[in-house]
Amino acid sequence: MSNDMIWRDDLDALQFAAENGGNCIVHRRAFRAMLRKPPMQHNCIEFYEQHGAAFETAAKAKINNGGVPEGSNFHLNSRQIRNSLTRWDWQRSCMTNLVNDKTGD
């Protein structure tokens, strides 16, 4: 998994290095469909840390499909990331989020 992940306050997005030499950017709102709580910065980073391989797989798929030129930055949406999550990863994430939900959050 890439260790080049940063949070970009100026974009309100997570950014990580992609195989094409550019950066992949995932806006905070894209996490809304993957999290069962508001997509706050720390929740987005935690989700990336748990499922970084899926983010990188989605980025690689987008690059390999010819949609991203060498050295270019690009975005991923929630559907592209969800498609890269294994069924087990997705179920585990949902269960973890349900267990961690607290009354009043």
N, C-alpha and C positions, 0 to 999 in steps of 0.2 A: 504494500500500500504506500502511496505517496506520502512523504513527510513534508511536502511543500504546501500544505493546506494553510490558508489564512482566511480571516474574516475581513471583508472589505466594507468598512462602515460607509464609505462614499457610495457604494452600490447597494448596500444592505443585502450582501450576498456572500456566499462561501466561494472561494477560488482555490483551485489546485492545478498543479502542472499536468499537462496532457502529453501524450506520446508524440504529437505532431510538432512539439516545440512551442506551442502556444499555451494558453491557460483556459481551463474549463471553469465556467461560472454558473452557479446554481443560486438563483434568487431566493430569498427567505420565503416568499410566497409559494414557491414550488414545494416546500416542505409541508405545506398545509395538508396536502392529500396523504402524506406519509406519517404524520404525527397525529396523535389523538389529543393534543393540547396545542395551545397557541405556539406558532413557530417562532419562538424567541431565539435570539442568537445562540445561547448556550444549548438549547434543545437541538438546534440544527447541527451544531458542531458535534454534539454527543451522537446524533444519528449518523453523521458522516464517519465518526470514529468507529462505530459499531458495524457499519456497512460500507466501508471505503472501497472494498473490492467491487461492489455493485456499481458504485459511481464511476470507477475506472473502467469497468466493463462497458458501461453505457457510453462513456466518452470514446472508448476505442471503437465501438460499433458505429458511432456517428462519424468518426474519422474514416473508418473502412468503407462506409457507404458512399464516400465521395462528397460528403456535404461540407467538409472543412479543409481548406487549403493548408499546406505546410506552414507552420509558424503563426497561424491565425488563432485568435481567441474565439471562443464560442460558448453558447449556453446549452444547458440541459434542462428539460422540463421534468415534472414528476412522473409522467408516463414513461419516459425513456429510462429513468432510474428504476421505477417499479418493474419494468420488463426485465431488468438485469438482476433483480432480487430473486433468489430461489424461493420456492413456496415456503420452505422451512424458515428462511430468514424473515419473510414477510409475516408469517404466523407468530414467530418468536417476538418480533418487534411489536406487533399488536398486543400480545400477551404481556410483554414487559411494560408497555405504556398503560395497560389496564391496571396492572398490579401497582404501578407507581402513582397512579392518579389518587389524589387525596380529596376528600370532601372539602369544598370551598375553594379549590384551585381554579 
